[in-house]
Each structure stands twice: as structure tokens, then as C-alpha cells.
Amino acid sequence: MPLSPLPERIGFIRWGVTRAESALCGPYAVAGSGAEAFETLVSGMPAPADDTITPDLTALTFSGELMSREILTGEPIRSGFGGAYEVLYCDVGEFQKLII
């Protein structure tokens, strides 16, 4: 499940991809068992007050929130995803792996 905006030139070969837009991450695409949880998450998160949005911090924010929900409520596991997260974000037209 992508966690940051995707450039238009990236095509989708998987079915069930939803494109949407949010205040925090702008236009994005999402698919998979966590799609609904992701859409709910991003729709409720406001953009930073200083309008500084960086793809790596946005991806880290999302993964942190999903891990918190997993620990506190078990929601991700019941939705069929979670347990571990590998965080990728799109920066300058390429996917980058967030290494912590």
C-alpha cells in the first residue's frame, strides 16, 4: 500500500487501485487489504500548519499511526494486514525505502 503521492507517469498493473486526495499527502493511490484503513487514516489527518510536507516524514507518520492502532486496538490485523511494515515513499519520481 503506497504511503505517499505518486507521479502520474507510474502505471498500475494491479486491479482494485483507488486514487484519492488528502490535505496531508495530496493525490495518492492505494490498494490491498489495508486500503480502507489507509483512506480513513489520511482523510482525518490535517496538513502541517507550516505547509512543510516531506515524503519521508509523511510515510513515517502513517506507519507510526498504523503501528499504534495495531498495538492499541488490533484494527490492522483484523483488517488483514499489519504485523510488520516496510515503508517506501516516492521522492523525485523514484521509490525510496525509509531506513530508521
Number of C-alpha atoms within 10 A of each C-alpha: 15 18 23 26 24 23 15 9 7 9 8 9 7 8 8 11 14 13 13 15 14 17 14 20 22 14 15 19 19 21 17 16 15 17 19 13 14 20 19 10 14 20 14 11 14 11 16 10 7 6 9 10 14 13 20 19 14 18 22 18 13 18 19 13 13 21 18 14 15 17 13 9 11 15 17 20 15 10 13 11 16 18 11 8 11 9 20 20 23 18 15 10 13 12 14 14 13 14 9 5
